[in-house]
């Protein structure tokens, strides 16, 4: 079984199957996460100081970093943490990292949609959602963590779009999934017009045409009042098709 690293939600590291690695401190967890997300590139000590402390690095940051690197080597094994002036983590090639899984699954889902492989898109989009909806390192407030969180938020939005699209194409028992994903998409990205379009289509496919029309009308009023614009041509076309 491959090593498993979960950086979103609960912090879990299993370098051996079924054996959870216990880290001695929050700072060693942050250092480990930064090295994992930076791999395979080595990271300079200055970059590590910035990653750990940001603008509040102590005067003794260099010495403190050395202590943390030593503790990390003790925790995960000296064979995994390599380098002195530049530090890198050497994980087995088959290691599963939830952040990387989210990005890879989204790519697979969007590629499958482009080729009409709806079942493959459905599964991959669900995987991307599952990994991207949890907060990365929830106990940490640092600029590089915020940057990764924004990237994962985008993954979540696009995965919801892909999942709703796949559910609509598969139809039948998957139609409620399309509606749920569309509504969740509107919660996290209320101005994203694709969410409104997906919700209209899923409601109409389930026979709820009046509710689908109401979705469009609410969006039309909101866009007019807030931005002074009309819904996109795709939304207008979908609305007109429902009126026929």
N, C-alpha and C positions, 0 to 999 in steps of 0.2 A: 504494500500500500504506500502511496506517495505521501511525502510530508505535506502538512496542511497548515496554512497561516491565514488567520481571520483578523483583519485589522478594523473592520467595520462592525459596530455594535460591540459585543463582548470580545475582548482581546484574547485570542486563542492561538497558541503555537504548539503544533504536534510535529516534532522533528522525527520522532519514531512513532509507528502506528499505535494509536490509543494511549500514548504517553504525553501528557500536557506539560509543557515547560513552564516553570514558575519563575517570573522575573523579580529581581529584588526591589525594584523601584519604578516609579512612573518614568523617570528620565531614561532608564535602560530600555523601557518599552518604546519610548519616542526614538531613541537612537537606533534600535533594531528596525522599527518601522521605516525610518528614513533610509537606511541602508537597503532594505528590501525594495522599496519603491524606486531607488536610484540605480539598482543593479541593471546591467552588469558593469556599469561605470564606477570606478573608484572615486571617492569623495575626499576633498582636501580637509584638513583639520579646521581651517577657517570656515569652510562651508558647514561643517558639523557643529561648530560653536554657534553659528548663526541659526542653524536648524533647531538647536536645543534651547537657546536663550533669546534669540531675536535681538531686539534693541536693548535688552536688559542683561546682557552677558556680564558676569562678575569680572573683577580685575584678575582673578585667578582662574579664568575660564580654561586656559590651556591645561593646567594641572588637574582641574575638575574633569575635563574631557578624558585625560589619560586614565583617571580612576574609573570612569564609566566604561571606557573601552575594555579595560582589564576585567571589570565585573561582567561585561557582556561576553567576553571570551570564556570566562568561567561558567557562565550560564548556558551558552549554546555550544561551546566547544571551540577550542583555539583553531581547529582546522577550518571553521566556517568564517571566521573574522580574520581577514588578511590585510597586511600592510601596516605601516607606521605613519609616514608623512601623508600618505593617502590610504584611505581605508575602504575596503569593499567586503561584501558578504558573498560567499560562494555556496549557493544552495544547489541541491541536486536538480537536474534539468526538469524532472517531472513534479517538482514542488507546485502545489496548488495554492495560489494567493487570491483571496476573494476579490480584491480590487482588479487584478489582471483578468480574472474570470469574467467580471462584469463587462469590461471593454471588449474582450474576445467574443463573448456571447452576443453583444450588441452588433458587432461586425458581422457575425454569422447570420443573425436574424435579418439585418438589412440586406445582406447579399442574397439570402434565401427569398426574400420578398421580391427582389429584382428579377429573380429567375422563376418566380411562381411556385416555390417549394413551401407551401403554406404550413404543413405539419412541422417541418424543420424550423421555419420561422417562429411558429408558436412556441416550441420548446425552448429555443434559444432566447427569445424575448422574455419568456418567463424566468429563465435563469438570470438574465441581465437585471431584471427588476428586483429579484430576490436579493442579489448581492449589492445593488446600488441604493436601495431604499434605506439601509441602515447607516447611521452616522459614522463617518471615519473618525477614529480616535476621539470619542465624545468628551473625554476628560481634558483634551488639549486645545488651547487657543494660541495658535501660531500661524504666521502668514502662509507658510508652505502647506500646512494642513488645510487652511481655508481654500487655497487654490485647488487642491485635490478634491475637496468637498464640492466645489463648483463644477468640476469636471464630472464627478459622479452624479450630481444633480442633473446635468445634461444627459448623461447615460440613462438615468431613470426616465426622463421625459421621452426620449427617443425610443426607449424600450417599451413604454406604454403605448406609444403610437404604433410600433411594430406589432405588438401583441393584439391591439384592437383590430388592426388591419387583417392579421392572420385569422382572428376569430370570425370576423365578418366574412372572409372568404370561405372558411370551413363551414360556417353556418350551423344550423340545427342546435345541438346542445351547447355550442360554443358562443352563441349570440349573447347570453347573459354576461359572459366574460368580456365581450366587446363593450357592453354598456358599463360594466364596473371599471374597466381600464380607462374608458373615456371620461367617466366622472372623476376618477382619481387624477387623471391628467389635468382636468380643469381645476382641481384643487391646488395642484402644485404649479401650474402655469395657466392661470385664468385667461390670459390674453392670447394664448396660442390658438389660432383659429382651427388648426387641425383637430384639436380636441372637440370643439363644437361640431365640426363636420363629422367626426367619427361617432359622436353621441347621436346626432341626427340620423345617421345611417343605421346605427344599431337599434334605435327606437323604431324607426320605420320598418326595419326588417322583422322586428318582433310584432308588428301590427299596430304600434302606438304612433300613428301619423300625427295626430293632434299634438301630442307632447313633443314630437320632433319639430313641428312648426313653431311651437312655443319657445324651444331652445333658440331657434334662429331669431325670433322676434326680440327675445331678451338681449341677445348679442347685438342686434342691429341698434336697439335703443341705447345700449351701453356705449357702443363705438361712436354713435352720433353725439351723445352727451359729453363723453370724455375726450374724444379725439377729433370729432367733426368729420369722420370718414364712414364709408359703408363697408359691409363685410366683403371679403374677397369674391372674385368671380366664381370660384368653385363653390363657395357657400351659397351664393345667389342662384347658381344653376341647380344645386341640390334642393333649394327651397322651391324653385319653380317646378321642379320635377315632382315634388310632393303635392303640389296644388292640382296637378293634372288628374 
